[in-house]
Amino acid sequence: NNLTGTLPLFSGPLESYNIEFNHLTGHLDLAFLKNLRDFRASNNRFYPPVALSSNMLDTFDISSNMFNCSLEDLITYITESTSPSSLRVLDLSKNQLYGTIPEQLQLIPSIDWLDLSENHLVGSLSFGVQC
């Protein structure tokens, strides 16, 4: 598609929201979507901050956007505004995230897929990974 502008707002019990591959821009304010389970907004021009309120969020894909902030700040936005226990897929790849990989990722115990590739991250993993 070739949609432009800011994030289209919808009311109602929307559970899946896919706006990938457009030219949308602005902050991601999804606080009004309390039933959101699946959010996919890759290949747009969104930037921080992120506001979520769903306690059922399973998939959050904001890859290939314009998130130029520390990974720690972005993970904090996500874990403080939603219940991280339901999140299984987190794709933050191909942004401009910087810094180290924060220990807050441990607050997302149910994660099955984490993609942080093609960012500007440094350091090493400082916490254990269980499989």
Phi and psi restraints in degrees (value plus and minus 20) as a CYANA .aco file:
   2 ASN   PHI    -157.5  -117.5
   2 ASN   PSI      21.6    61.6
   3 LEU   PHI     -90.2   -50.2
   3 LEU   PSI     120.3   160.3
   4 THR   PHI    -146.0  -106.0
   4 THR   PSI     149.6   189.6
   5 GLY   PHI      84.2   124.2
   5 GLY   PSI    -176.7  -136.7
   6 THR   PHI    -119.7   -79.7
   6 THR   PSI     158.7   198.7
   7 LEU   PHI     -80.6   -40.6
   7 LEU   PSI     100.9   140.9
   8 PRO   PHI     -85.7   -45.7
   8 PRO   PSI     112.8   152.8
   9 LEU   PHI    -116.2   -76.2
   9 LEU   PSI     115.0   155.0
  10 PHE   PHI    -146.0  -106.0
  10 PHE   PSI     125.3   165.3
  11 SER   PHI    -128.9   -88.9
  11 SER   PSI     145.3   185.3
  12 GLY   PHI      85.1   125.1
  12 GLY   PSI    -197.8  -157.8
  13 PRO   PHI    -106.4   -66.4
  13 PRO   PSI      32.3    72.3
  14 LEU   PHI     -84.1   -44.1
  14 LEU   PSI     107.3   147.3
  15 GLU   PHI    -126.6   -86.6
  15 GLU   PSI     -47.2    -7.2
  16 SER   PHI    -150.1  -110.1
  16 SER   PSI     112.8   152.8
  17 TYR   PHI    -157.6  -117.6
  17 TYR   PSI      89.7   129.7
  18 ASN   PHI    -141.9  -101.9
  18 ASN   PSI      93.5   133.5
  19 ILE   PHI    -149.1  -109.1
  19 ILE   PSI      16.2    56.2
  20 GLU   PHI     -87.1   -47.1
  20 GLU   PSI     135.0   175.0
  21 PHE   PHI      38.0    78.0
  21 PHE   PSI      38.7    78.7
  22 ASN   PHI    -153.8  -113.8
  22 ASN   PSI    -182.4  -142.4
  23 HIS   PHI    -147.2  -107.2
  23 HIS   PSI      19.8    59.8
  24 LEU   PHI    -100.0   -60.0
  24 LEU   PSI     131.1   171.1
  25 THR   PHI    -160.1  -120.1
  25 THR   PSI     149.3   189.3
  26 GLY   PHI      91.1   131.1
  26 GLY   PSI    -194.0  -154.0
  27 HIS   PHI     -98.4   -58.4
  27 HIS   PSI     135.1   175.1
  28 LEU   PHI    -117.4   -77.4
  28 LEU   PSI      73.2   113.2
  29 ASP   PHI    -124.4   -84.4
  29 ASP   PSI      78.4   118.4
  30 LEU   PHI    -131.0   -91.0
  30 LEU   PSI      -1.5    38.5
  31 ALA   PHI     -83.0   -43.0
  31 ALA   PSI     -42.3    -2.3
  32 PHE   PHI    -101.0   -61.0
  32 PHE   PSI     -29.2    10.8
  33 LEU   PHI    -121.0   -81.0
  33 LEU   PSI      62.3   102.3
  34 LYS   PHI     -92.3   -52.3
  34 LYS   PSI     -41.7    -1.7
  35 ASN   PHI    -122.5   -82.5
  35 ASN   PSI      -9.8    30.2
  36 LEU   PHI     -83.5   -43.5
  36 LEU   PSI     107.7   147.7
  37 ARG   PHI    -132.8   -92.8
  37 ARG   PSI     -52.1   -12.1
  38 ASP   PHI    -156.4  -116.4
  38 ASP   PSI      93.5   133.5
  39 PHE   PHI    -143.9  -103.9
  39 PHE   PSI     102.1   142.1
  40 ARG   PHI    -149.7  -109.7
  40 ARG   PSI      95.8   135.8
  41 ALA   PHI    -156.0  -116.0
  41 ALA   PSI      13.6    53.6
  42 SER   PHI     -86.9   -46.9
  42 SER   PSI     137.5   177.5
  43 ASN   PHI      38.0    78.0
  43 ASN   PSI      34.1    74.1
  44 ASN   PHI    -152.2  -112.2
  44 ASN   PSI    -174.3  -134.3
  45 ARG   PHI    -153.4  -113.4
  45 ARG   PSI      19.5    59.5
  46 PHE   PHI     -96.9   -56.9
  46 PHE   PSI     136.5   176.5
  47 TYR   PHI    -165.7  -125.7
  47 TYR   PSI     145.5   185.5
  48 PRO   PHI     -87.8   -47.8
  48 PRO   PSI     141.6   181.6
  49 PRO   PHI    -105.8   -65.8
  49 PRO   PSI     153.7   193.7
  50 VAL   PHI    -137.0   -97.0
  50 VAL   PSI     112.4   152.4
  51 ALA   PHI    -143.5  -103.5
  51 ALA   PSI     100.8   140.8
  52 LEU   PHI    -145.8  -105.8
  52 LEU   PSI     139.4   179.4
  53 SER   PHI    -164.3  -124.3
  53 SER   PSI     -18.1    21.9
  54 SER   PHI     -98.9   -58.9
  54 SER   PSI     113.8   153.8
  55 ASN   PHI    -113.6   -73.6
  55 ASN   PSI     -13.3    26.7
  56 MET   PHI    -138.9   -98.9
  56 MET   PSI     -10.2    29.8
  57 LEU   PHI     -81.7   -41.7
  57 LEU   PSI     101.7   141.7
  58 ASP   PHI    -124.4   -84.4
  58 ASP   PSI     -61.6   -21.6
  59 THR   PHI    -147.6  -107.6
  59 THR   PSI     108.8   148.8
  60 PHE   PHI    -155.2  -115.2
  60 PHE   PSI      86.1   126.1
  61 ASP   PHI    -141.0  -101.0
  61 ASP   PSI      88.0   128.0
  62 ILE   PHI    -142.7  -102.7
  62 ILE   PSI      13.4    53.4
  63 SER   PHI     -85.9   -45.9
  63 SER   PSI     135.4   175.4
  64 SER   PHI      35.8    75.8
  64 SER   PSI      33.7    73.7
  65 ASN   PHI    -146.1  -106.1
  65 ASN   PSI    -175.0  -135.0
  66 MET   PHI    -141.0  -101.0
  66 MET   PSI      23.6    63.6
  67 PHE   PHI    -100.8   -60.8
  67 PHE   PSI      77.6   117.6
  68 ASN   PHI    -127.3   -87.3
  68 ASN   PSI      60.1   100.1
  69 CYS   PHI    -174.4  -134.4
  69 CYS   PSI     154.9   194.9
  70 SER   PHI     -93.7   -53.7
  70 SER   PSI     126.1   166.1
  71 LEU   PHI     -79.4   -39.4
  71 LEU   PSI     -57.4   -17.4
  72 GLU   PHI     -80.0   -40.0
  72 GLU   PSI     -64.3   -24.3
  73 ASP   PHI     -82.5   -42.5
  73 ASP   PSI     -63.0   -23.0
  74 LEU   PHI     -86.0   -46.0
  74 LEU   PSI     -62.9   -22.9
  75 ILE   PHI     -83.7   -43.7
  75 ILE   PSI     -56.9   -16.9
  76 THR   PHI     -83.1   -43.1
  76 THR   PSI     -66.0   -26.0
  77 TYR   PHI     -73.2   -33.2
  77 TYR   PSI     -66.7   -26.7
  78 ILE   PHI     -89.0   -49.0
  78 ILE   PSI     -68.3   -28.3
  79 THR   PHI     -93.9   -53.9
  79 THR   PSI     -44.4    -4.4
  80 GLU   PHI    -105.8   -65.8
  80 GLU   PSI     -37.4     2.6
  81 SER   PHI    -132.0   -92.0
  81 SER   PSI     -18.1    21.9
  82 THR   PHI    -167.6  -127.6
  82 THR   PSI     149.7   189.7
  83 SER   PHI    -104.9   -64.9
  83 SER   PSI      86.5   126.5
  84 PRO   PHI     -88.4   -48.4
  84 PRO   PSI     -30.7     9.3
  85 SER   PHI     -90.0   -50.0
  85 SER   PSI     -37.7     2.3
  86 SER   PHI    -117.2   -77.2
  86 SER   PSI     -31.6     8.4
  87 LEU   PHI     -93.5   -53.5
  87 LEU   PSI      99.7   139.7
  88 ARG   PHI    -129.3   -89.3
  88 ARG   PSI     -51.7   -11.7
  89 VAL   PHI    -142.9  -102.9
  89 VAL   PSI     101.8   141.8
  90 LEU   PHI    -152.4  -112.4
  90 LEU   PSI      89.8   129.8
  91 ASP   PHI    -135.8   -95.8
  91 ASP   PSI      88.4   128.4
  92 LEU   PHI    -135.6   -95.6
  92 LEU   PSI      -3.8    36.2
  93 SER   PHI     -87.8   -47.8
  93 SER   PSI     140.3   180.3
  94 LYS   PHI      36.0    76.0
  94 LYS   PSI      26.6    66.6
  95 ASN   PHI    -138.8   -98.8
  95 ASN   PSI    -174.6  -134.6
  96 GLN   PHI    -145.7  -105.7
  96 GLN   PSI      23.1    63.1
  97 LEU   PHI     -93.8   -53.8
  97 LEU   PSI     123.8   163.8
  98 TYR   PHI    -155.8  -115.8
  98 TYR   PSI     151.0   191.0
  99 GLY   PHI      81.2   121.2
  99 GLY   PSI    -181.8  -141.8
 100 THR   PHI    -118.2   -78.2
 100 THR   PSI     149.3   189.3
 101 ILE   PHI    -102.2   -62.2
 101 ILE   PSI      93.9   133.9
 102 PRO   PHI     -99.3   -59.3
 102 PRO   PSI     135.3   175.3
 103 GLU   PHI     -88.6   -48.6
 103 GLU   PSI     -34.9     5.1
 104 GLN   PHI     -80.1   -40.1
 104 GLN   PSI     -39.4     0.6
 105 LEU   PHI     -81.1   -41.1
 105 LEU   PSI     -43.2    -3.2
 106 GLN   PHI     -87.5   -47.5
 106 GLN   PSI     -36.6     3.4
 107 LEU   PHI     -96.9   -56.9
 107 LEU   PSI     -21.8    18.2
 108 ILE   PHI    -133.7   -93.7
 108 ILE   PSI      57.6    97.6
 109 PRO   PHI     -91.5   -51.5
 109 PRO   PSI     -41.6    -1.6
 110 SER   PHI    -115.1   -75.1
 110 SER   PSI     -13.1    26.9
 111 ILE   PHI     -86.3   -46.3
 111 ILE   PSI     110.1   150.1
 112 ASP   PHI    -127.0   -87.0
 112 ASP   PSI     -49.7    -9.7
 113 TRP   PHI    -154.6  -114.6
 113 TRP   PSI     100.3   140.3
 114 LEU   PHI    -150.8  -110.8
 114 LEU   PSI     100.8   140.8
 115 ASP   PHI    -142.8  -102.8
 115 ASP   PSI      93.9   133.9
 116 LEU   PHI    -136.2   -96.2
 116 LEU   PSI      -7.1    32.9
 117 SER   PHI     -85.4   -45.4
 117 SER   PSI     137.4   177.4
 118 GLU   PHI      36.8    76.8
 118 GLU   PSI      29.1    69.1
 119 ASN   PHI    -144.5  -104.5
 119 ASN   PSI    -183.3  -143.3
 120 HIS   PHI    -140.5  -100.5
 120 HIS   PSI      33.8    73.8
 121 LEU   PHI    -111.9   -71.9
 121 LEU   PSI     129.1   169.1
 122 VAL   PHI    -153.5  -113.5
 122 VAL   PSI     150.0   190.0
 123 GLY   PHI      71.7   111.7
 123 GLY   PSI    -179.8  -139.8
 124 SER   PHI    -152.2  -112.2
 124 SER   PSI     148.3   188.3
 125 LEU   PHI     -93.0   -53.0
 125 LEU   PSI     102.5   142.5
 126 SER   PHI    -123.2   -83.2
 126 SER   PSI      -7.4    32.6
 127 PHE   PHI    -158.2  -118.2
 127 PHE   PSI     139.6   179.6
 128 GLY   PHI     -95.7   -55.7
 128 GLY   PSI     130.7   170.7
 129 VAL   PHI    -136.5   -96.5
 129 VAL   PSI     106.0   146.0
 130 GLN   PHI    -123.9   -83.9
 130 GLN   PSI     120.4   160.4
